[in-house]
């Protein structure tokens, strides 16, 4: 398809072998393209390969999460729980990799250090950490929105003599798909962070730890997951109903199995409002967040109502009233950050072996050889677990030196916030596609559903270029500016910008990142229609040659 100058040359290079990288490889193979995937890890799976901490599991219904492209896979694979645990998910992704011989075109243990666009040859030259180089006409990032872990900016992290690690670097089980099993009994364990990951790991370790210290900077609104095993009868219904399941996802705001209640929280009676809140709080998954009154994320008064409802639920579940208030967010409303799904999380704080350390009252001064020292006291620990999040959405791309036309670095271009067209390309970086990139609906989505849309759209444009004998695609500057402004304007119509979150590019461990909206908030259905419209209009907004 292309003329290359390096021995290690391909039609396309994909960075990352997670859900998006695997599917993009599969689709490009169908086009007859030569493809190489570079993956930092030793296996496929992306986020499910890296995150092996205790309690890690879906917050999407399992049967809404898997690939939809193969009916054979849908019928052969049986999920065991409505919200599957990490080992099962990684086992599923390995099953898919085996079935379609995905690994044949993946090079593992290969971290991409830099990627440079050569304007003369119209090629992307990729360099790995070990100095190996490869080139391709098309470069596709499949690095994921939550794959660049961050640690707290406190002195002495490396001085601790016990075991410590970020949750996304939990040691692997050498004999399985999960993480290494630790005996926490009689041990003093510290968990730093109470976001979605922190919540999952805390509620699991609290079951057996001798003492668990939770270091919390800011509490998050959490809601019950209500997980359960899938019965044989339910399994049969799921396999017979996949078409309906995926259509429900396709028609919903964020491709989950939940659709808004079209009423306003303000137009119903107090009794009706309370009844819906109670129904959704008792329902599985994200129903309380994404099947609620349509205005809870756009109207401050409606948001205050659901926030107070959830706050009262927390007060009813935590025995100590003073402690309960410390677990209730005061600086943002319910749903304005991604909602952690929990199982008896708040009840953990009723246990005698669990203690909350409020870092707003007593910040961490340092980590030392024996544990964590706050402004109030020294906490000696046997293990420290950092559930301190990620440099979200753009972080993994920023950790690669990506240079486009004129040697411009992508990181420099995005220093004041991402600028893209459709969240798929950025002007000045020809033939470079960002799956699940910033300002792309896939970053606020039941992610495999939007990954499939992203991958299929990119595949279609590459097929179009092949058929028309075109070799270069990049966005028009004006199209990029219009799209970026529209994304930011749409976000301002919601309450999301009122909360510091990774949605807004905020991570206190990433000091130089500008606060700006990173996602796409108008919904996956609207996004899909826009992408389809662009394609139908001969890829309007892109310059192809």
KAWO-V295855 format. One record per pair of residues at least 12 apart in sequence whose ideal C-beta (glycine too) atoms are under 6 Angstrom apart, sorted by the first residue. I is the first residue (numbers start at 0). J is the second residue. D is the distance in Angstrom with one decimal. If there is no record, write none. Layout:
# KAWO-V295855
[[I;J;D] [I;J;D]]
This chain:
# KAWO-V295855
[[1;136;4.5] [3;134;5.8] [5;134;4.7] [7;133;4.1] [8;134;5.2] [9;33;4.6] [9;34;5.9] [9;35;4.7] [9;135;4.4] [10;32;4.0] [10;33;4.8] [11;27;5.6] [11;32;5.6] [11;34;5.0] [11;135;5.2] [11;137;4.2] [12;35;5.5] [12;125;5.5] [12;135;4.2] [12;138;5.4] [13;36;4.5] [13;139;4.8] [13;141;5.5] [14;37;5.7] [14;111;5.1] [14;140;4.9] [14;142;5.7] [15;141;3.8] [15;142;4.8] [16;36;5.2] [16;38;3.8] [16;43;4.7] [16;105;5.1] [17;45;1.8] [17;143;5.5] [18;45;5.8] [18;447;5.5] [18;450;5.5] [19;141;4.1] [19;434;4.4] [19;435;5.7] [19;450;4.5] [20;36;5.5] [20;141;3.5] [21;43;6.0] [21;101;5.4] [22;454;4.8] [23;139;5.8] [23;141;6.0] [23;454;4.8] [24;36;5.5] [24;104;5.8] [25;99;5.8] [26;454;5.6] [26;458;4.2] [30;462;5.7] [34;104;5.3] [36;104;6.0] [36;105;4.3] [37;106;5.5] [37;109;4.3] [37;111;5.3] [38;105;5.6] [38;107;5.2] [39;110;4.3] [41;107;5.1] [43;92;5.6] [43;96;4.7] [44;89;4.8] [44;92;4.6] [45;143;5.5] [46;143;5.8] [47;85;5.8] [47;88;4.6] [47;89;4.6] [49;167;4.7] [50;167;5.1] [51;169;4.5] [51;177;5.5] [51;178;3.2] [52;166;4.3] [52;169;4.4] [52;178;6.0] [52;200;5.0] [53;200;5.7] [53;203;4.1] [53;204;5.9] [54;199;3.8] [54;200;5.3] [54;203;3.4] [55;85;3.9] [55;199;5.9] [56;82;5.5] [56;84;4.5] [57;82;4.4] [57;83;5.3] [58;340;4.3] [59;445;4.8] [60;81;5.8] [60;256;5.4] [60;284;5.9] [61;78;3.9] [61;83;4.3] [62;78;5.8] [62;237;4.8] [63;244;5.8] [63;248;5.5] [63;256;5.1] [63;445;5.9] [64;447;5.5] [67;245;5.1] [73;241;5.1] [74;238;5.7] [77;234;5.7] [78;229;5.9] [80;226;5.8] [80;228;5.6] [81;226;5.6] [81;227;5.7] [82;224;5.9] [82;226;4.4] [86;176;4.3] [86;177;3.7] [89;176;4.1] [90;176;4.8] [109;127;5.2] [110;128;4.6] [111;125;5.8] [111;399;5.4] [112;126;5.1] [112;128;5.1] [113;126;4.9] [113;400;3.8] [114;138;5.8] [114;401;5.0] [115;402;4.7] [116;403;5.0] [121;470;5.8] [121;471;5.8] [122;134;4.8] [122;136;5.9] [123;135;5.6] [123;138;4.0] [136;430;5.9] [137;430;4.9] [138;431;4.8] [139;432;4.7] [140;433;5.1] [141;434;4.8] [142;395;3.7] [144;391;5.9] [144;392;4.7] [144;435;5.6] [144;442;4.9] [145;389;4.6] [145;391;5.8] [146;395;4.7] [147;389;5.4] [147;390;4.3] [147;394;3.3] [147;395;4.5] [147;398;5.7] [148;165;4.6] [148;167;4.6] [148;389;5.7] [149;387;5.8] [149;388;5.9] [149;390;5.5] [149;506;5.8] [149;508;4.0] [149;509;6.0] [150;385;5.6] [150;387;6.0] [151;387;5.6] [151;508;5.8] [152;508;5.5] [153;363;5.0] [154;365;4.5] [155;365;4.4] [155;366;4.2] [155;367;5.3] [156;366;5.0] [158;367;5.7] [158;368;5.4] [159;366;5.3] [159;383;5.9] [160;368;4.9] [161;381;5.1] [161;382;5.5] [162;382;4.8] [163;383;4.0] [165;385;4.6] [166;196;4.9] [166;386;4.9] [183;204;5.6] [183;207;4.7] [183;208;4.3] [184;207;5.3] [185;209;4.2] [186;209;5.1] [186;381;4.4] [187;210;4.7] [187;380;4.9] [187;381;5.1] [188;204;5.7] [188;208;4.8] [188;211;5.1] [188;382;5.1] [189;212;4.7] [189;371;5.8] [189;380;4.4] [189;383;4.7] [190;213;5.4] [190;384;4.8] [190;386;5.9] [191;214;4.4] [191;385;5.2] [191;387;5.9] [192;386;3.6] [192;387;4.6] [193;215;4.6] [194;219;6.0] [194;388;5.7] [195;339;4.0] [196;386;4.5] [197;386;3.5] [198;221;5.7] [198;339;4.2] [198;341;5.1] [198;344;5.2] [200;386;5.8] [201;213;5.8] [202;342;6.0] [202;343;6.0] [202;344;4.6] [202;347;5.5] [205;347;4.4] [205;353;5.3] [210;352;5.4] [211;353;4.8] [212;354;5.3] [212;356;5.7] [212;378;5.7] [213;355;5.1] [214;356;4.8] [214;358;5.8] [215;355;6.0] [216;358;4.4] [218;326;5.0] [218;328;5.0] [219;339;5.5] [220;309;5.7] [220;328;5.7] [220;333;4.5] [220;338;5.9] [221;339;4.5] [221;341;4.5] [221;344;5.7] [222;287;4.7] [222;338;5.7] [224;340;4.0] [224;342;5.4] [225;283;4.2] [248;448;5.0] [252;522;4.5] [253;443;5.9] [253;444;5.1] [253;523;5.9] [254;444;4.9] [254;445;4.3] [254;448;3.7] [254;449;5.7] [254;523;4.6] [255;285;5.5] [255;289;5.5] [255;445;4.5] [257;285;5.5] [257;286;5.3] [257;289;4.1] [257;290;4.0] [259;293;4.1] [260;292;5.2] [261;293;5.7] [262;292;5.8] [263;294;5.0] [264;292;3.9] [264;294;5.9] [264;301;3.8] [264;304;5.4] [265;301;6.0] [276;308;4.6] [279;291;6.0] [288;334;5.1] [288;338;4.8] [296;334;5.6] [296;493;5.5] [296;494;5.7] [297;493;5.1] [302;332;4.1] [302;494;5.8] [305;333;4.9] [306;332;4.7] [306;333;4.3] [309;333;5.2] [310;327;4.8] [313;326;5.7] [313;327;5.4] [313;345;5.7] [316;345;4.1] [317;345;5.3] [317;348;5.4] [318;349;4.9] [322;348;5.8] [325;357;5.4] [331;498;3.6] [335;494;5.5] [335;495;5.7] [335;498;3.8] [336;498;5.7] [336;500;4.1] [361;373;4.2] [361;374;4.9] [361;375;3.9] [362;374;5.7] [388;506;5.7] [390;509;4.9] [391;501;3.7] [392;437;4.9] [392;442;5.6] [392;517;4.3] [393;417;5.9] [393;437;5.3] [397;410;4.7] [403;427;4.5] [403;428;3.7] [404;427;4.8] [407;427;5.5] [415;513;5.4] [416;513;5.5] [416;515;3.6] [417;437;3.6] [417;438;5.7] [418;479;5.7] [418;483;4.9] [419;438;4.9] [420;474;3.6] [420;478;4.9] [420;479;4.5] [420;482;4.9] [420;540;5.7] [421;530;6.0] [422;436;4.9] [422;438;4.1] [422;439;2.5] [424;474;5.0] [426;474;4.8] [426;476;5.1] [426;479;4.7] [429;471;5.2] [429;473;4.1] [432;457;5.1] [434;453;4.8] [437;517;5.0] [438;486;4.6] [438;519;5.4] [439;519;5.8] [440;519;4.6] [440;523;4.5] [440;526;3.4] [441;453;5.3] [442;518;4.7] [443;518;4.2] [444;523;5.2] [449;523;5.4] [452;527;5.5] [456;530;5.3] [469;543;4.9] [471;544;5.0] [472;541;5.5] [472;543;5.0] [473;542;5.7] [474;541;5.7] [475;540;5.6] [475;542;5.8] [478;540;3.2] [486;519;5.8] [487;516;5.8] [489;520;5.4] [489;521;4.9] [490;516;4.0] [490;520;5.1] [493;520;5.7] [502;518;5.5] [503;516;5.9] [504;517;4.9]]
